Amino acid sequence: MHGTVEDKLANLGLSLPEANAPVANYVPTVMTGNLLFVSGQISKLASGEQVLGKLGADLDVAAGQKAAELCALNILAQAKAALGDFARIQRVVRLNAFINSTLEFVDHPMVVNGASNLFGNVLGDKGKHTRTSVGVAGLPLGVAVEIDAIIEVA
């Protein structure tokens, strides 16, 4: 795939937000060996507005996918802040996704496709990853989705 990550995002009508500062006692990223661990990123717009609510009650799958896409954008922002640029990314290894949902909601994997599709679209094969999608009773600040990542770097 040709073009920079930023170019690919622009072609999708998206832009990279600023990396969010931690809101509690943790760091946004940790590098150990050739792995970059990115702390959970929430469904937060660059403006600071958050996508709030429960899947299956307040939000449908399409809205959940957009929320997961926001998490992926925030993961990319943290990776760029930690690495300086995207050239060092070898592969997105793992996503752990948490979906604020009702007990009856069962489409968690479809929601997380919002993040998985973004990584594939902007990183190509380097964006293909393993993942977990888990429904939870609540998330920090009432957000719809939170995703953390493990990224292999050169």
FIKOL-81523 format. One record per atom (N, C-alpha, C): x, y, z; chain; atom name; residue number from 1. Coordinates in Angstrom, 2 decimals. Atoms other than C-alpha are relative to their C-alpha. Layout:
<recs>
REC       c1       c2       c3  ch  at    i
REC        X        Y        Z   A  CA  NUM
...
</recs>
This chain:
<recs>
REC       c1       c2       c3  ch  at    i
REC     0.85    -1.18     0.00   A   N    1
REC     0.00     0.00     0.00   A  CA    1
REC     0.88     1.23     0.00   A   C    1
REC    -0.80    -1.21     0.13   A   N    2
REC     1.31     3.41    -0.96   A  CA    2
REC    -0.63     1.13     0.81   A   C    2
REC     0.47    -1.15    -0.75   A   N    3
REC     1.03     6.69     0.93   A  CA    3
REC     0.24    -0.17     1.48   A   C    3
REC    -0.21     0.02    -1.44   A   N    4
REC     1.46     7.64     4.53   A  CA    4
REC    -1.29    -0.35     0.72   A   C    4
REC     1.19     0.27    -0.82   A   N    5
REC    -0.89     6.69     7.32   A  CA    5
REC    -0.91     1.22    -0.01   A   C    5
REC     0.79    -1.23     0.00   A   N    6
REC    -2.01    10.32     7.43   A  CA    6
REC    -0.73     0.18    -1.33   A   C    6
REC     0.65    -0.10     1.31   A   N    7
REC    -2.73    10.27     3.66   A  CA    7
REC    -1.17    -0.97    -0.09   A   C    7
REC     1.06     1.01     0.05   A   N    8
REC    -4.76     7.08     4.00   A  CA    8
REC    -1.17     0.42     0.88   A   C    8
REC     1.07    -0.50    -0.86   A   N    9
REC    -6.70     8.58     6.90   A  CA    9
REC    -0.77     1.11    -0.70   A   C    9
REC     0.64    -1.11     0.72   A   N   10
REC    -7.39    11.72     4.85   A  CA   10
REC    -0.91    -0.54    -1.11   A   C   10
REC     0.82     0.60     1.06   A   N   11
REC    -8.67     9.55     1.98   A  CA   11
REC    -1.29    -0.61     0.56   A   C   11
REC     1.19     0.54    -0.67   A   N   12
REC   -11.11     8.02     4.48   A  CA   12
REC    -0.83     1.09     0.67   A   C   12
REC     0.70    -1.11    -0.63   A   N   13
REC   -12.18    11.48     5.64   A  CA   13
REC     0.29     0.12     1.48   A   C   13
REC    -0.38     0.00    -1.41   A   N   14
REC   -10.37    11.05     8.97   A  CA   14
REC     1.32     0.72     0.19   A   C   14
REC    -1.31    -0.58    -0.33   A   N   15
REC    -7.46    12.74    10.71   A  CA   15
REC     0.46    -0.53     1.34   A   C   15
REC    -0.60     0.51    -1.23   A   N   16
REC    -5.10    11.75    13.48   A  CA   16
REC    -0.17     1.05     1.10   A   C   16
REC     0.13    -0.96    -1.11   A   N   17
REC    -6.00    13.39    16.82   A  CA   17
REC     1.32     0.12     0.75   A   C   17
REC    -1.13    -0.09    -0.92   A   N   18
REC    -3.50    14.54    19.41   A  CA   18
REC    -0.10    -1.17     0.97   A   C   18
REC    -0.01     1.08    -0.99   A   N   19
REC    -2.45    11.80    21.83   A  CA   19
REC    -0.59     0.51     1.31   A   C   19
REC     0.65    -0.38    -1.25   A   N   20
REC    -4.64    11.95    24.94   A  CA   20
REC     0.95    -0.21     1.18   A   C   20
REC    -0.76     0.15    -1.24   A   N   21
REC    -2.97    12.54    28.30   A  CA   21
REC    -0.73    -0.99     0.90   A   C   21
REC     0.66     0.92    -0.93   A   N   22
REC    -3.64     9.89    30.96   A  CA   22
REC    -0.92     0.76     0.95   A   C   22
REC     0.95    -0.62    -0.93   A   N   23
REC    -6.61    10.61    33.24   A  CA   23
REC     0.12    -0.58     1.41   A   C   23
REC    -0.21     0.60    -1.31   A   N   24
REC    -5.33     8.53    36.17   A  CA   24
REC     1.49    -0.36     0.13   A   C   24
REC    -1.38     0.34    -0.29   A   N   25
REC    -2.13     6.95    37.52   A  CA   25
REC     0.49    -1.13    -0.89   A   C   25
REC    -0.56     0.95     0.96   A   N   26
REC    -0.79     5.18    34.40   A  CA   26
REC     0.69     0.80    -1.10   A   C   26
REC    -0.64    -0.64     1.15   A   N   27
REC     1.28     5.92    31.31   A  CA   27
REC    -0.73    -0.46    -1.26   A   C   27
REC     0.74     0.37     1.21   A   N   28
REC    -0.19     5.92    27.79   A  CA   28
REC     0.62    -1.15    -0.77   A   C   28
REC    -0.68     1.09     0.71   A   N   29
REC     2.44     3.54    26.38   A  CA   29
REC     1.17    -0.50     0.82   A   C   29
REC    -1.22     0.59    -0.56   A   N   30
REC     5.18     1.19    27.52   A  CA   30
REC     0.65    -0.81    -1.11   A   C   30
REC    -0.77     0.77     0.96   A   N   31
REC     7.90    -0.15    25.25   A  CA   31
REC     0.84    -1.00     0.77   A   C   31
REC    -0.85     1.01    -0.57   A   N   32
REC     9.48    -3.43    26.22   A  CA   32
REC     0.45    -0.90    -1.14   A   C   32
REC    -0.53     0.74     1.14   A   N   33
REC    11.76    -5.20    23.77   A  CA   33
REC    -0.50     0.63    -1.28   A   C   33
REC     0.51    -0.54     1.27   A   N   34
REC    10.16    -4.83    20.36   A  CA   34
REC    -1.52     0.14     0.01   A   C   34
REC     1.45    -0.14    -0.13   A   N   35
REC     6.61    -4.48    21.69   A  CA   35
REC    -0.36     1.33     0.65   A   C   35
REC     0.56    -1.22    -0.56   A   N   36
REC     4.71    -1.25    22.28   A  CA   36
REC    -1.40    -0.34     0.52   A   C   36
REC     1.30     0.22    -0.62   A   N   37
REC     1.81    -1.63    24.71   A  CA   37
REC    -0.68     1.36     0.12   A   C   37
REC     0.76    -1.25    -0.04   A   N   38
REC    -0.81     1.09    24.31   A  CA   38
REC    -1.16    -0.18     0.97   A   C   38
REC     1.09     0.05    -0.98   A   N   39
REC    -3.11     1.72    27.27   A  CA   39
REC    -1.34     0.16    -0.69   A   C   39
REC     1.34    -0.09     0.55   A   N   40
REC    -6.84     1.53    26.71   A  CA   40
REC    -0.34     1.41    -0.46   A   C   40
REC     0.42    -1.27     0.58   A   N   41
REC    -8.09     4.30    24.45   A  CA   41
REC    -1.51    -0.03    -0.15   A   C   41
REC     1.45    -0.05    -0.01   A   N   42
REC   -11.68     5.40    24.72   A  CA   42
REC    -0.54     0.63    -1.28   A   C   42
REC     0.69    -0.56     1.16   A   N   43
REC   -14.23     6.44    22.11   A  CA   43
REC    -0.15     1.51     0.21   A   C   43
REC    -0.07    -1.43    -0.22   A   N   44
REC   -13.23    10.10    22.17   A  CA   44
REC     0.40     0.70    -1.29   A   C   44
REC    -0.29    -0.80     1.18   A   N   45
REC   -13.30    12.61    19.33   A  CA   45
REC     1.17     0.95     0.26   A   C   45
REC    -1.10    -0.96    -0.14   A   N   46
REC   -10.40    15.01    18.68   A  CA   46
REC    -0.44     1.24     0.76   A   C   46
REC     0.55    -1.17    -0.69   A   N   47
REC   -12.67    17.79    20.03   A  CA   47
REC    -0.08    -0.21     1.51   A   C   47
REC     0.12     0.33    -1.41   A   N   48
REC   -12.69    16.01    23.40   A  CA   48
REC    -1.34    -0.61     0.35   A   C   48
REC     1.31     0.62    -0.21   A   N   49
REC   -16.32    14.93    23.06   A  CA   49
REC     0.14    -1.51    -0.03   A   C   49
REC    -0.07     1.46    -0.10   A   N   50
REC   -16.86    11.30    23.99   A  CA   50
REC    -1.28    -0.62    -0.53   A   C   50
REC     1.17     0.77     0.40   A   N   51
REC   -19.18     8.72    22.46   A  CA   51
REC    -0.42    -0.82     1.22   A   C   51
REC     0.49     0.60    -1.23   A   N   52
REC   -21.22     7.66    25.46   A  CA   52
REC    -1.18    -0.92    -0.28   A   C   52
REC     1.19     0.83     0.07   A   N   53
REC   -23.82     4.98    26.02   A  CA   53
REC     0.28    -1.48    -0.11   A   C   53
REC    -0.06     1.46     0.07   A   N   54
REC   -24.56     1.29    25.89   A  CA   54
REC    -0.47    -0.49    -1.36   A   C   54
REC     0.43     0.69     1.20   A   N   55
REC   -24.69    -0.85    22.79   A  CA   55
REC    -1.18    -0.88     0.38   A   C   55
REC     1.20     0.78    -0.27   A   N   56
REC   -28.07    -2.49    22.61   A  CA   56
REC    -1.07     0.80     0.71   A   C   56
REC     0.99    -0.86    -0.64   A   N   57
REC   -29.81     0.37    24.43   A  CA   57
REC     0.05     1.39    -0.64   A   C   57
REC    -0.15    -1.37     0.50   A   N   58
REC   -28.46     3.79    23.41   A  CA   58
REC     0.59     0.07    -1.40   A   C   58
REC    -0.73    -0.01     1.27   A   N   59
REC   -26.35     2.86    20.38   A  CA   59
REC    -0.23    -1.29    -0.77   A   C   59
REC     0.08     1.19     0.84   A   N   60
REC   -26.68     0.50    17.43   A  CA   60
REC     1.39    -0.42    -0.44   A   C   60
REC    -1.29     0.53     0.42   A   N   61
REC   -23.89    -1.53    15.81   A  CA   61
REC     0.79     1.03    -0.80   A   C   61
REC    -0.70    -0.99     0.82   A   N   62
REC   -23.05     1.21    13.27   A  CA   62
REC     0.62     1.09     0.87   A   C   62
REC    -0.54    -1.01    -0.91   A   N   63
REC   -22.61     3.79    16.05   A  CA   63
REC     1.15    -0.59     0.83   A   C   63
REC    -1.07     0.67    -0.73   A   N   64
REC   -20.52     1.27    17.99   A  CA   64
REC     1.25    -0.14    -0.85   A   C   64
REC    -1.15     0.10     0.91   A   N   65
REC   -18.29     0.73    14.95   A  CA   65
REC     0.73     1.33    -0.11   A   C   65
REC    -0.63    -1.33     0.05   A   N   66
REC   -17.68     4.49    14.73   A  CA   66
REC     0.75     0.27     1.31   A   C   66
REC    -0.66    -0.17    -1.29   A   N   67
REC   -16.84     4.50    18.45   A  CA   67
REC     1.30    -0.81     0.04   A   C   67
REC    -1.21     0.83     0.04   A   N   68
REC   -14.37     1.62    17.94   A  CA   68
REC     1.04     0.61    -0.94   A   C   68
REC    -0.92    -0.68     0.91   A   N   69
REC   -12.84     3.49    14.99   A  CA   69
REC     0.71     1.16     0.70   A   C   69
REC    -0.62    -1.09    -0.77   A   N   70
REC   -12.26     6.47    17.31   A  CA   70
REC     1.08    -0.55     0.94   A   C   70
REC    -1.00     0.62    -0.86   A   N   71
REC   -10.45     4.15    19.72   A  CA   71
REC     1.26    -0.32    -0.81   A   C   71
REC    -1.15     0.34     0.86   A   N   72
REC    -8.23     2.96    16.85   A  CA   72
REC     0.78     1.25    -0.38   A   C   72
REC    -0.70    -1.26     0.30   A   N   73
REC    -7.44     6.56    15.86   A  CA   73
REC     0.82     0.47     1.20   A   C   73
REC    -0.73    -0.40    -1.21   A   N   74
REC    -6.46     7.29    19.46   A  CA   74
REC     1.18    -0.92     0.28   A   C   74
REC    -1.14     0.92    -0.12   A   N   75
REC    -4.27     4.16    19.53   A  CA   75
REC     1.11     0.44    -0.95   A   C   75
REC    -1.01    -0.47     0.97   A   N   76
REC    -2.51     5.39    16.37   A  CA   76
REC     0.66     1.29     0.48   A   C   76
REC    -0.57    -1.25    -0.52   A   N   77
REC    -2.05     8.82    17.97   A  CA   77
REC     1.02    -0.30     1.10   A   C   77
REC    -0.93     0.36    -1.07   A   N   78
REC    -0.42     7.22    21.03   A  CA   78
REC     1.25    -0.66    -0.58   A   C   78
REC    -1.14     0.66     0.63   A   N   79
REC     1.79     5.04    18.82   A  CA   79
REC     0.92     1.02    -0.65   A   C   79
REC    -0.82    -1.03     0.65   A   N   80
REC     2.96     8.05    16.83   A  CA   80
REC     0.74     0.83     1.04   A   C   80
REC    -0.65    -0.77    -1.07   A   N   81
REC     3.67     9.99    20.03   A  CA   81
REC     1.17    -0.78     0.61   A   C   81
REC    -1.05     0.83    -0.60   A   N   82
REC     5.73     7.08    21.38   A  CA   82
REC     1.14    -0.28    -0.97   A   C   82
REC    -0.99     0.45     0.98   A   N   83
REC     7.54     6.18    18.15   A  CA   83
REC     0.56     1.12    -0.86   A   C   83
REC    -0.44    -1.10     0.86   A   N   84
REC     7.87     9.52    16.36   A  CA   84
REC    -0.65    -0.02    -1.37   A   C   84
REC     0.72     0.17     1.27   A   N   85
REC     6.31     8.15    13.17   A  CA   85
REC    -0.46    -1.44    -0.10   A   C   85
REC     0.56     1.34     0.16   A   N   86
REC     4.63     5.05    11.81   A  CA   86
REC     0.94    -0.98    -0.69   A   C   86
REC    -0.91     0.87     0.76   A   N   87
REC     7.63     3.66     9.91   A  CA   87
REC     0.50    -1.18     0.84   A   C   87
REC    -0.51     1.06    -0.87   A   N   88
REC     8.68     1.59    12.93   A  CA   88
REC    -1.02    -1.12     0.25   A   C   88
REC     1.02     1.02    -0.25   A   N   89
REC     5.39    -0.32    13.11   A  CA   89
REC     0.22    -1.19    -0.94   A   C   89
REC    -0.14     1.24     0.76   A   N   90
REC     5.92    -3.91    12.00   A  CA   90
REC    -1.34    -0.72    -0.11   A   C   90
REC     1.29     0.69     0.00   A   N   91
REC     2.50    -5.24    12.98   A  CA   91
REC    -0.79     0.38     1.24   A   C   91
REC     0.92    -0.06    -1.14   A   N   92
REC    -0.50    -4.63    15.16   A  CA   92
REC    -0.23    -1.45     0.39   A   C   92
REC     0.03     1.39    -0.43   A   N   93
REC    -0.34    -7.84    17.18   A  CA   93
REC    -1.35    -0.36     0.62   A   C   93
REC     1.17     0.37    -0.81   A   N   94
REC    -3.38    -7.70    19.49   A  CA   94
REC    -0.81     1.22     0.37   A   C   94
REC     0.93    -0.98    -0.53   A   N   95
REC    -6.43    -5.63    20.31   A  CA   95
REC    -0.83    -0.68     1.07   A   C   95
REC     0.92     0.44    -1.04   A   N   96
REC    -8.39    -6.06    23.52   A  CA   96
REC    -1.09     1.07     0.07   A   C   96
REC     1.09    -0.96     0.10   A   N   97
REC   -11.78    -4.41    23.10   A  CA   97
REC    -1.07    -0.28     1.04   A   C   97
REC     1.04     0.07    -1.01   A   N   98
REC   -14.36    -3.69    25.76   A  CA   98
REC    -1.17     0.85    -0.47   A   C   98
REC     1.17    -0.66     0.52   A   N   99
REC   -17.89    -2.79    24.71   A  CA   99
REC    -1.01     0.16     1.14   A   C   99
REC     1.02    -0.31    -1.00   A   N  100
REC   -20.28    -1.09    27.12   A  CA  100
REC    -1.34    -0.41    -0.61   A   C  100
REC     1.19     0.55     0.67   A   N  101
REC   -23.40    -3.12    26.37   A  CA  101
REC    -1.00    -0.58     0.99   A   C  101
REC     1.03     0.67    -0.78   A   N  102
REC   -26.63    -4.53    27.64   A  CA  102
REC     0.31    -1.50     0.06   A   C  102
REC    -0.20     1.44    -0.11   A   N  103
REC   -26.78    -8.16    28.72   A  CA  103
REC    -0.46    -0.73    -1.26   A   C  103
REC     0.56     0.66     1.18   A   N  104
REC   -28.78    -9.00    25.59   A  CA  104
REC     0.82     0.24    -1.27   A   C  104
REC    -0.77    -0.34     1.20   A   N  105
REC   -26.32    -7.44    23.12   A  CA  105
REC     1.02    -1.10    -0.29   A   C  105
REC    -0.90     1.11     0.35   A   N  106
REC   -24.34   -10.11    21.23   A  CA  106
REC     0.91     0.31    -1.19   A   C  106
REC    -0.76    -0.33     1.21   A   N  107
REC   -22.73    -8.25    18.30   A  CA  107
REC     1.32     0.71     0.30   A   C  107
REC    -1.28    -0.62    -0.38   A   N  108
REC   -19.49    -7.28    20.07   A  CA  108
REC     1.04    -0.09    -1.12   A   C  108
REC    -1.00     0.07     1.07   A   N  109
REC   -17.28    -8.61    17.23   A  CA  109
REC    -0.29     0.97    -1.15   A   C  109
REC     0.36    -0.94     1.07   A   N  110
REC   -19.19    -6.50    14.69   A  CA  110
REC     0.38     1.42     0.38   A   C  110
REC    -0.38    -1.33    -0.48   A   N  111
REC   -18.59    -3.39    16.81   A  CA  111
REC     1.50     0.19    -0.17   A   C  111
REC    -1.46    -0.12     0.04   A   N  112
REC   -14.84    -4.05    17.02   A  CA  112
REC     0.52     0.04    -1.43   A   C  112
REC    -0.42    -0.13     1.40   A   N  113
REC   -14.70    -4.34    13.24   A  CA  113
REC     0.27     1.45    -0.38   A   C  113
REC    -0.29    -1.41     0.27   A   N  114
REC   -14.75    -0.53    13.28   A  CA  114
REC     1.48     0.32     0.20   A   C  114
REC    -1.44    -0.19    -0.24   A   N  115
REC   -11.23    -0.60    14.75   A  CA  115
REC     0.83    -0.87    -0.93   A   C  115
REC    -0.77     0.92     0.85   A   N  116
REC   -10.01    -3.66    12.84   A  CA  116
REC     0.04     0.49    -1.44   A   C  116
REC     0.03    -0.50     1.37   A   N  117
REC   -11.12    -2.19     9.52   A  CA  117
REC     0.91     1.20    -0.18   A   C  117
REC    -0.87    -1.18     0.10   A   N  118
REC    -9.32     1.08    10.23   A  CA  118
REC     1.46    -0.42    -0.07   A   C  118
REC    -1.39     0.45     0.02   A   N  119
REC    -6.05    -0.69    11.02   A  CA  119
REC     0.35    -0.65    -1.34   A   C  119
REC    -0.24     0.62     1.30   A   N  120
REC    -6.35    -2.77     7.85   A  CA  120
REC     0.07     1.02    -1.11   A   C  120
REC     0.03    -1.01     1.06   A   N  121
REC    -7.19     0.25     5.71   A  CA  121
REC     1.22     0.91    -0.01   A   C  121
REC    -1.13    -0.94    -0.02   A   N  122
REC    -4.29     2.40     6.89   A  CA  122
REC     1.36    -0.67     0.13   A   C  122
REC    -1.28     0.69    -0.18   A   N  123
REC    -1.61    -0.21     7.70   A  CA  123
REC     0.14    -1.23    -0.89   A   C  123
REC    -0.06     1.19     0.86   A   N  124
REC    -2.44    -2.98     5.21   A  CA  124
REC     0.20    -1.25     0.83   A   C  124
REC    -0.25     1.27    -0.70   A   N  125
REC    -1.12    -6.39     6.26   A  CA  125
REC     0.57     0.23     1.40   A   C  125
REC    -0.53    -0.30    -1.34   A   N  126
REC     0.69    -4.75     9.20   A  CA  126
REC    -1.10     0.29     1.00   A   C  126
REC     1.12    -0.29    -0.87   A   N  127
REC    -2.72    -3.88    10.58   A  CA  127
REC    -0.83    -1.21     0.37   A   C  127
REC     0.73     1.22    -0.34   A   N  128
REC    -3.98    -7.48    10.69   A  CA  128
REC     0.44    -0.50     1.36   A   C  128
REC    -0.31     0.26    -1.40   A   N  129
REC    -4.17    -8.59    14.31   A  CA  129
REC    -0.92    -1.08     0.57   A   C  129
REC     0.90     0.81    -0.81   A   N  130
REC    -5.60   -10.97    16.87   A  CA  130
REC    -0.78     0.96     0.87   A   C  130
REC     0.77    -0.92    -0.84   A   N  131
REC    -8.26    -9.57    19.14   A  CA  131
REC    -0.96    -0.76     0.90   A   C  131
REC     1.06     0.45    -0.88   A   N  132
REC   -10.73   -10.06    21.92   A  CA  132
REC    -1.05     1.10     0.04   A   C  132
REC     1.09    -0.98    -0.17   A   N  133
REC   -14.14    -8.37    22.13   A  CA  133
REC    -0.89    -0.48     1.13   A   C  133
REC     0.69     0.38    -1.22   A   N  134
REC   -15.84    -8.39    25.49   A  CA  134
REC    -1.05     1.05     0.34   A   C  134
REC     1.03    -0.91    -0.49   A   N  135
REC   -19.11    -6.89    26.64   A  CA  135
REC     0.15     0.20     1.49   A   C  135
REC    -0.14    -0.33    -1.42   A   N  136
REC   -18.99    -5.11    29.98   A  CA  136
REC    -1.18     0.85     0.46   A   C  136
REC     1.13    -0.74    -0.57   A   N  137
REC   -21.52    -3.49    32.31   A  CA  137
REC     0.23     1.51    -0.03   A   C  137
REC    -0.30    -1.42     0.01   A   N  138
REC   -19.75    -0.13    32.22   A  CA  138
REC     1.45     0.24    -0.32   A   C  138
REC    -1.37    -0.41     0.33   A   N  139
REC   -16.64     1.73    31.09   A  CA  139
REC     0.26     1.39     0.59   A   C  139
REC    -0.31    -1.31    -0.56   A   N  140
REC   -14.79     4.82    32.37   A  CA  140
REC    -0.76     1.13    -0.71   A   C  140
REC     0.70    -1.19     0.48   A   N  141
REC   -16.76     8.06    31.97   A  CA  141
REC    -1.29    -0.32    -0.76   A   C  141
REC     1.21     0.40     0.71   A   N  142
REC   -19.65     6.05    30.47   A  CA  142
REC     0.18    -0.15    -1.50   A   C  142
REC    -0.23     0.12     1.43   A   N  143
REC   -17.97     5.68    27.07   A  CA  143
REC    -0.52    -1.33    -0.54   A   C  143
REC     0.56     1.18     0.65   A   N  144
REC   -19.23     3.13    24.56   A  CA  144
REC     1.02    -1.10    -0.19   A   C  144
REC    -1.03     1.00     0.34   A   N  145
REC   -15.93     1.41    23.71   A  CA  145
REC     1.35     0.45     0.56   A   C  145
REC    -1.40    -0.21    -0.38   A   N  146
REC   -12.37     1.11    25.08   A  CA  146
REC     0.81    -1.14    -0.59   A   C  146
REC    -0.85     1.00     0.63   A   N  147
REC    -9.56    -0.68    23.24   A  CA  147
REC     1.45     0.28     0.36   A   C  147
REC    -1.44    -0.11    -0.16   A   N  148
REC    -5.93    -1.33    24.14   A  CA  148
REC     0.68    -0.82    -1.10   A   C  148
REC    -0.69     0.66     1.12   A   N  149
REC    -3.26    -2.60    21.75   A  CA  149
REC     1.41    -0.39     0.37   A   C  149
REC    -1.40     0.41    -0.03   A   N  150
REC     0.03    -4.43    21.47   A  CA  150
REC     0.49     0.09    -1.45   A   C  150
REC    -0.53    -0.26     1.34   A   N  151
REC     2.15    -3.34    18.50   A  CA  151
REC     1.47    -0.41    -0.05   A   C  151
REC    -1.40     0.36     0.21   A   N  152
REC     5.37    -4.91    17.25   A  CA  152
REC     0.68     1.12    -0.78   A   C  152
REC    -0.74    -1.10     0.64   A   N  153
REC     7.98    -2.31    16.31   A  CA  153
REC     1.42    -0.43    -0.34   A   C  153
REC    -1.40     0.26     0.39   A   N  154
REC    11.38    -2.29    14.64   A  CA  154
REC     0.91     0.92     0.80   A   C  154
</recs>
